């Protein structure tokens, strides 16, 4: 079935909300230098850090005193999704929740532990321990938004986002709930930074891998059944997953594809593709940001025409445009979420 996207909220290195992402796409800052130009001794700090100070205006700071940066990003993106959907009264109590994460808060917690830490130093506080599990963000969202429907955290690194969307659509199709809040979140960590630096060190001078800085952020979407009365575009039309070891390949026919630079060689000779990864950085669940970017393009005709190839008659704008968000994993698996202006 197709799922209607009622609203979206996000926070990343570009700012907070759909308007901030749209403004960043319009500015289109220059992408970072090639991998060979980046120093392997770059400091372990996020080049594209997400600021969550806006959350203190939405939720009393006292309530947030035990919430870490990882969960704060997810909470802020969830609240912004509610605002974008004009759901001031909140989600239905029976709404479902699916949170996709690659590293979760574990990497951030491990950053606090030096390799030579003594056994006594490893005695973590209850607050640190409770924030170290992957479903910490889902638990905080459920409590703050009073969600009582099915709740799930998904962790399959780069394939977490397509699996989360497929799960949300399955719940809607099975009638488990009429509304699902589905999203992604990952925070910057030294582990991600070191992995990116290792990729740059091993990449050849003409390689396209590792050119985007490590980022962080969260993107959440409110999905409803496509036959919801008064539903507005766009829709999640398809969720595809496969592996490059088989003959299947991502469906890109007549579809604008958003990707990170590492996926460019996977698209073959298709000219209908764009990359916004330099706006929010590279991290396991950055595909959620791609879905938000696709939503921004479909909502604004001018923005969409800016990102489509030009022909003699102007931009190659299909009558019913659709955008595929592609992510390829380290082991060769891939996922694509196709978003369109209608449910067909």
Secondary structure, 3 states (H helix, E strand, C coil): CCEEEEEEEEEECCEECHHHHHHHHHHCCCCCCCHHHCCCCCCCCCCECCCCCCHHHHCCCCCCCCCCHHHHHHHHHHHHHHHHCCCCCCCCCCCEEEEECCCCCHHHHHCCCCCCCCCHHHCCCHHHHHCCCCCHHHHHHHHHHCCCCCEEEECCHHHHHHHHHHHHHHHHHHCCCCEEEEEEEECCCHHHHHHHHHHHHHCCCCCCCCCCCEECEEEEEEEEECCCCCCCCCEEEEEEEEECCCCCCCCCCCCEEECCHHHHHHHCCCCCEECCHHHHCECCCCHHHHHHHHHHHHHCHHHHHHHCCEECCEECCCCCCEEEEEEECCCCEEEEEEEECCCC
